[in-house]
Amino acid sequence: MLTLRSSYCWLLLMAPIAIVGCGGPSQSALDKASSETAGLASSRKLAEISVPEVDVDANDEGHVDSYDVQLAPSESKRPTSAPQAEAPAAAKVPPAASVALKPVAQKTPAPEIKVPPTLSPPTAIEPPAAIQAPAALQAPAKKSAPTLKPASQSGLLTIGDRAPELEIDTWFKGPEVGSFEDTKVYVVEFWASWCGPCKMNMPHLSKLQQQLGDKVQFIGVSDEPAQKITSFFETEAAPGKTWDDVLQYTIAADSNKSTKLRYMQAAGERGIPCAFIVGRDGMIQWIGHPAQIDRPLSAILEGDWDVAAARTSREKAKRYEIAFTALRTRMGGWIKDEDYASAIGALDAMAVEFPDRNEPLMIKLEVLRKAGQFADTYPVIDQLVQRQWGDPNMLSQLAWLIAAETKGDDRDLDLALKAAMRSVELTNQKAPIALDTVARVYFEQGNTTEAIAWQTKATELPGKFQEEMVKTLEMYQQAAK
């Protein structure tokens, strides 16, 4: 997702997209409570329509969450005072309550649109100054690295190419690797001690190493000095455990950055963690975030991995990055000049070329909103609802966007209810914000009875915004009198 849910925390290229709301229509009771619930409303951003350029200091952890709000089910029991959530096809809008709730148009500044990068799991962007990319990708003088001549369309090292040799200064913990053997699979993963997302994935990689044994050798490569890595081992990873206790695979210091140049720079990768799977044939089988490594690694070990398909997919992803970067460069000018037609035309063309990507739709949605073309947003939202049918967070956000952050009497509240009900179904009615969204949709429809019932369920579950949800419930109860 999107997410923008998304995803690499590759901040420069892979941050989530956010639809920043501009206030919602409602009657006087809702207006009165709007300031009291500002904290809750601000949590409903889909992501941050993000920055053109981001510089992350080498000491920052650079962690980016896929969403500002996580709809994780809680341990609380499901309330029984309100009706059970139905699947969207069965969700019916009850007759409006006797009190008609007419939206009040509010003058709210339109959100600034900044074209987002593409989405992936959390990573940290590497400091650009730390990488000097020579044309021939040469290693330091002590030993010349071979010139890499990848055969990919992009000219980058990619899946299906022979894995470069490792040139390591210092080996820690596991066995050293002089060359890749044809008896096992290797995972070469790039990390740093300052990288929060890297540390998040280390316990999982350690678990995989223990489970897979001699079939796979994991190698964690950092370009930091050996002494810094040694000091990192001594720091706390969890209560009562150091990183030396947690890490169960080989760690290596690539202090002169020669291995980093041969892999990361050659493959066009700018963020860590990043893993390369090297097959028994010595060829790169997969490149990606270690949080997503389980499926390809299992298929490679079983001999079921389609290298050609993986290569094609990666080439397409790289083409998308190039196209998206070009679009991002031009989008700022179009928005500044209020040339929304050109912006939308370019986004539509990109959506046709890359039909499996959500970012063009997400940006188009916000451009239409900024242009005041709210009626045209509903077909876009409908497409996103269909694409994100299994994502409760995104569905709840889209429903909220329609119900609470869109002007006019022609809002598609049926679509909002469809998305909101699916969200509570997916979360088993145990996500307070999903329940709160359903209540808001009913309230905007004029059905205060259902709004109160669903908001009551939201208040009975623990959560960060419980106080605000109680105030919202009181507002609905007041409106029903």
Secondary structure, 3 states (H helix, E strand, C coil): CCCCCCCCCCCCCCCCCCCCCCCCCCCHHHHHHHCCCHHHHHCCCCCCCCCCCCCCCCCCCCCCCCCCCCCCCCCCCCCCCCCCCCCCCCCCCCCCCCCCCCCCCCCCCCCCCCCCCCCCCCCEECCHHHCCCCCCCCCCCCCCCCCCCCCCCCCCCCCCCECCCCCCCEEECCCCCCCCCCCCEEEEEECCCCCHHHHHHHHHHHHHHHHHHHHEEEEEEECCCHHHHHHHHCCEEECCEEHHHHCCCEEEECCCCHHHHHHHHHHCCCEECEEEEECCCCEEEEEECHHHCHHHHHHHHHCCCCHHHHHHHHHHHHHHHHHHHHHHHHHHHHHHCCCHHHHHHHHHHHHHHCCCCCHHHHHHHHHHHHCCCHHHHHHHHHHHHHHCCCCHHHHHHHHHHHHHCCCCCCCCHHHHHHHHHHHHHHCCCCCHHHHHHHHHHHHHHCCHHHHHHHHHHHHCCCCCCHHHHHHHHHHHHHHHC
